[in-house]
Amino acid sequence: MTDSAPLRIQKFLADSGVCSRRAAEALITQGEVWVNGAAATLGQKISPETDKVTVSGKAVRAAAQPRVTLAIHKPRGLVCSNDDPHNPDTIFDLLPRELAKLRFFCAGRLDKDSEGLVILTTDGDLANRLMHPRNTVVKRYHVRLEEAYPRSRLPQLLRGVVIEGERLRVEHAALVNPAPDGTSRDLDVHMHHGKKREIRQLFTTLRHDVKRLRRYQIGSFPLRGIPLRGGRPLSTQEIAALFKAPRPHTGFVPRRTTHEK
């Protein structure tokens, strides 16, 4: 933000690396955002170089971050949050020193016990696009269960279950390397929404405990080639691939890693 052209307050906060536009709207509604000593309103326009903006009492600098988007191979044991007092080890600990000073958004989280592909970006608008349900960004997961799951019960995963008024379901489910009896401990599931711990809760409700959950693809962009705990920046074309419909499945085979038991 080098010019003084008026900006909507939500875009200003996103460009400054405070939060996504969607999260900014929530903060404004909650009365946490102030402009020149008065509570901000949704859609309000400000002049970045002259207006004083605060969020929860802290001043926001009128300086845009460089736009950086990374694909990270998250291991188990790290949380996708930078403000969880109960879990000091976060995915942001994997960032190289030169990037650690930037404010990254986690565009689609994985829980502490899950692993795989996570997108980190300083672009609040991109994060919002990746997470917004209307964009139907498809995410693919390899699920390993404690006990074998029968092919005859796959429709239950598609129909889903209702827990506390919310339906938990997946859009696609298939057995991986099934045994002759039509069962497998490994499943390939796809979903484009994703509530907190939805896959785990879905299988647990169906009396199948998840041993391992790994996200291996977002859109048409695969995790393949990124080592555990590693990451790399994405090109413009690769960012676009996150929003592209994945190719029809051609036989997913789970990859064993040295840390898997």
C-alpha positions as CSV (number, residue, x, y, z in Angstrom):
1,M,0.0,0.0,0.0
2,T,2.1,2.8,-1.2
3,D,-0.7,5.2,-2.4
4,S,-3.4,7.0,-0.5
5,A,-6.3,5.7,-2.5
6,P,-9.2,4.8,-0.2
7,L,-9.6,1.1,0.7
8,R,-12.3,-0.8,2.3
9,I,-11.3,-1.6,5.9
10,Q,-11.5,-5.3,5.3
11,K,-9.0,-5.2,2.4
12,F,-6.7,-2.9,4.4
13,L,-6.5,-5.4,7.2
14,A,-6.0,-8.3,4.8
15,D,-3.3,-6.5,2.8
16,S,-1.6,-5.6,6.1
17,G,-1.4,-9.3,7.1
18,V,-3.7,-8.9,10.1
19,C,-6.3,-11.5,8.9
20,S,-8.4,-12.5,5.9
21,R,-11.2,-10.3,4.7
22,R,-13.7,-12.8,6.2
23,A,-12.1,-12.7,9.6
24,A,-11.9,-8.9,9.4
25,E,-15.6,-8.7,8.9
26,A,-16.1,-10.8,12.1
27,L,-13.7,-8.5,14.0
28,I,-15.5,-5.4,12.8
29,T,-18.9,-6.9,13.8
30,Q,-17.4,-7.7,17.3
31,G,-16.3,-4.0,17.7
32,E,-12.6,-4.9,17.7
33,V,-11.6,-2.6,14.8
34,W,-11.4,1.2,15.3
35,V,-10.6,4.0,12.9
36,N,-9.4,7.3,14.3
37,G,-10.9,6.6,17.7
38,A,-14.3,5.4,16.5
39,A,-15.6,1.8,15.9
40,A,-15.3,0.8,12.3
41,T,-18.3,-0.3,10.2
42,L,-18.5,-3.0,7.5
43,G,-17.5,-1.6,4.1
44,Q,-16.0,1.6,5.6
45,K,-13.3,3.1,3.4
46,I,-10.1,4.5,4.9
47,S,-7.0,6.3,3.7
48,P,-4.1,4.0,4.6
49,E,-1.5,6.8,4.9
50,T,-3.6,9.1,7.1
51,D,-6.2,7.2,9.1
52,K,-5.2,5.4,12.3
53,V,-6.5,1.9,12.5
54,T,-6.4,-0.4,15.5
55,V,-7.4,-4.0,16.1
56,S,-8.1,-5.0,19.7
57,G,-6.2,-1.9,20.7
58,K,-3.1,-2.5,18.6
59,A,-2.2,-0.2,15.8
60,V,-2.0,-1.6,12.3
61,R,0.8,-0.5,10.1
62,A,-0.1,0.8,6.6
63,A,2.4,-1.5,4.8
64,A,1.6,-4.4,2.6
65,Q,3.5,-7.6,3.1
66,P,5.2,-9.3,0.1
67,R,2.9,-12.0,-1.3
68,V,4.3,-15.4,-0.5
69,T,2.5,-18.7,-0.8
70,L,4.0,-21.9,0.4
71,A,3.1,-25.6,0.3
72,I,4.1,-27.3,3.5
73,H,4.3,-31.0,4.4
74,K,3.0,-30.9,8.0
75,P,4.0,-33.7,10.4
76,R,1.9,-34.9,13.2
77,G,2.3,-33.1,16.5
78,L,2.1,-29.5,15.2
79,V,-1.0,-27.3,15.3
80,C,-2.1,-24.9,12.5
81,S,-2.4,-21.9,14.7
82,N,-0.2,-19.1,16.0
83,D,-2.3,-18.3,19.0
84,D,-2.9,-21.6,20.8
85,P,-1.5,-21.3,24.4
86,H,-2.0,-25.1,24.9
87,N,0.1,-26.1,21.9
88,P,3.4,-24.3,21.7
89,D,4.6,-26.3,18.7
90,T,3.0,-24.9,15.5
91,I,3.4,-25.3,11.7
92,F,4.9,-21.8,11.6
93,D,8.0,-23.3,13.4
94,L,8.8,-24.9,10.0
95,L,9.2,-21.5,8.3
96,P,12.8,-20.5,7.4
97,R,14.2,-17.6,9.4
98,E,13.9,-15.1,6.5
99,L,10.1,-15.8,6.3
100,A,9.3,-16.2,10.0
101,K,8.8,-12.4,10.4
102,L,5.9,-12.3,8.0
103,R,2.3,-12.9,8.9
104,F,1.1,-16.1,7.3
105,F,-2.4,-17.4,7.1
106,C,-3.1,-21.1,7.2
107,A,-5.5,-21.7,4.2
108,G,-7.2,-24.8,5.4
109,R,-6.0,-26.3,8.6
110,L,-5.1,-29.9,9.7
111,D,-5.6,-30.9,13.3
112,K,-2.6,-31.7,15.5
113,D,-2.8,-35.5,14.9
114,S,-3.1,-35.2,11.1
115,E,-0.4,-34.7,8.5
116,G,0.1,-33.7,4.9
117,L,-0.4,-30.8,2.6
118,V,-1.0,-27.3,4.1
119,I,-1.0,-24.0,2.3
120,L,0.5,-21.0,4.1
121,T,0.1,-17.6,2.5
122,T,0.6,-13.9,3.3
123,D,-2.2,-13.1,0.9
124,G,-5.4,-12.8,3.0
125,D,-7.6,-12.8,-0.1
126,L,-6.1,-16.0,-1.4
127,A,-6.6,-17.6,2.0
128,N,-10.2,-16.6,2.0
129,R,-10.7,-18.0,-1.5
130,L,-9.2,-21.3,-0.6
131,M,-11.4,-21.7,2.5
132,H,-14.7,-20.3,1.3
133,P,-17.2,-23.1,0.7
134,R,-18.5,-21.6,-2.5
135,N,-15.2,-22.2,-4.3
136,T,-15.5,-26.0,-3.7
137,V,-11.7,-26.6,-3.5
138,V,-11.4,-30.4,-3.4
139,K,-9.0,-31.9,-0.8
140,R,-7.9,-35.5,-1.0
141,Y,-7.0,-37.6,2.0
142,H,-5.5,-41.0,2.7
143,V,-7.2,-42.5,5.8
144,R,-5.8,-45.5,7.7
145,L,-8.2,-47.1,10.2
146,E,-7.5,-49.3,13.2
147,E,-9.8,-52.0,11.7
148,A,-10.8,-52.9,8.2
149,Y,-13.8,-51.0,6.6
150,P,-16.2,-52.9,4.3
151,R,-17.0,-51.7,0.8
152,S,-20.7,-52.2,1.5
153,R,-20.6,-49.4,4.0
154,L,-19.0,-46.8,1.7
155,P,-22.4,-45.2,1.0
156,Q,-22.7,-44.3,4.7
157,L,-19.7,-42.0,4.3
158,L,-21.4,-40.2,1.4
159,R,-24.7,-39.9,3.2
160,G,-22.9,-38.8,6.4
161,V,-24.1,-38.5,9.9
162,V,-25.7,-35.6,11.9
163,I,-23.9,-34.5,15.0
164,E,-25.2,-31.6,17.0
165,G,-27.3,-30.4,14.1
166,E,-24.5,-30.6,11.5
167,R,-24.1,-33.2,8.8
168,L,-20.6,-34.6,8.5
169,R,-19.9,-36.3,5.2
170,V,-17.4,-36.8,2.4
171,E,-18.0,-36.3,-1.4
172,H,-16.0,-39.4,-2.5
173,A,-14.8,-42.6,-0.7
174,A,-13.1,-45.7,-2.0
175,L,-11.2,-48.6,-0.5
176,V,-7.4,-48.7,-1.3
177,N,-6.0,-52.1,-2.1
178,P,-9.0,-54.0,-0.8
179,A,-8.7,-57.6,0.4
180,P,-10.6,-60.5,-1.3
181,D,-13.4,-60.1,1.2
182,G,-14.0,-56.5,0.1
183,T,-12.5,-54.7,3.1
184,S,-9.5,-52.5,3.7
185,R,-7.9,-50.4,6.5
186,D,-6.9,-47.8,3.9
187,L,-9.4,-45.4,2.3
188,D,-9.2,-42.6,-0.2
189,V,-11.7,-39.8,0.7
190,H,-12.3,-36.4,-0.9
191,M,-14.1,-33.4,0.5
192,H,-14.4,-29.7,-0.4
193,H,-15.9,-28.2,2.8
194,G,-14.1,-29.6,5.9
195,K,-15.3,-28.7,9.4
196,K,-13.0,-29.2,12.4
197,R,-11.9,-32.8,12.7
198,E,-14.8,-33.8,10.4
199,I,-13.3,-36.9,8.9
200,R,-12.2,-38.3,12.3
201,Q,-15.6,-37.6,13.8
202,L,-17.4,-39.2,10.9
203,F,-15.4,-42.4,11.1
204,T,-15.6,-42.5,14.9
205,T,-19.4,-42.2,14.8
206,L,-19.4,-45.1,12.4
207,R,-17.3,-47.0,15.0
208,H,-14.1,-47.0,13.1
209,D,-11.1,-45.2,14.8
210,V,-8.7,-43.4,12.6
211,K,-5.1,-44.4,13.0
212,R,-3.6,-42.0,10.5
213,L,-4.9,-39.1,8.4
214,R,-2.9,-37.6,5.6
215,R,-3.9,-34.9,3.1
216,Y,-2.1,-35.6,-0.1
217,Q,-3.7,-33.2,-2.6
218,I,-5.5,-29.9,-2.9
219,G,-7.3,-29.2,-6.2
220,S,-4.9,-30.6,-8.8
221,F,-1.8,-29.7,-6.7
222,P,-0.2,-32.8,-5.1
223,L,2.0,-33.1,-2.0
224,R,4.3,-35.4,-4.0
225,G,8.0,-34.3,-3.9
226,I,7.8,-32.2,-0.7
227,P,9.6,-33.9,2.2
228,L,8.1,-34.2,5.7
229,R,8.6,-30.9,7.6
230,G,9.7,-29.3,4.3
231,G,8.0,-26.8,2.0
232,R,8.5,-24.7,-1.1
233,P,7.0,-21.5,-2.6
234,L,4.3,-21.9,-5.2
235,S,4.3,-20.3,-8.6
236,T,1.3,-18.4,-10.0
237,Q,0.4,-21.5,-12.1
238,E,0.7,-23.8,-9.0
239,I,-1.6,-21.5,-7.0
240,A,-4.1,-21.7,-9.9
241,A,-3.9,-25.5,-9.7
242,L,-5.2,-25.4,-6.1
243,F,-8.6,-24.3,-7.6
244,K,-8.6,-26.7,-10.5
245,A,-10.7,-29.9,-10.4
246,P,-8.5,-32.9,-9.8
247,R,-8.2,-35.5,-12.5
248,P,-10.3,-38.6,-12.2
249,H,-8.7,-41.1,-9.8
250,T,-6.5,-43.7,-11.4
251,G,-5.7,-45.9,-8.4
252,F,-4.2,-44.2,-5.4
253,V,-1.6,-46.3,-3.5
254,P,-0.6,-45.0,0.0
255,R,3.0,-44.2,0.3
256,R,4.8,-45.8,3.3
257,T,7.2,-43.5,5.1
258,T,10.0,-44.4,7.5
259,H,8.2,-42.9,10.5
260,E,5.0,-45.0,9.9
261,K,4.4,-48.0,12.0
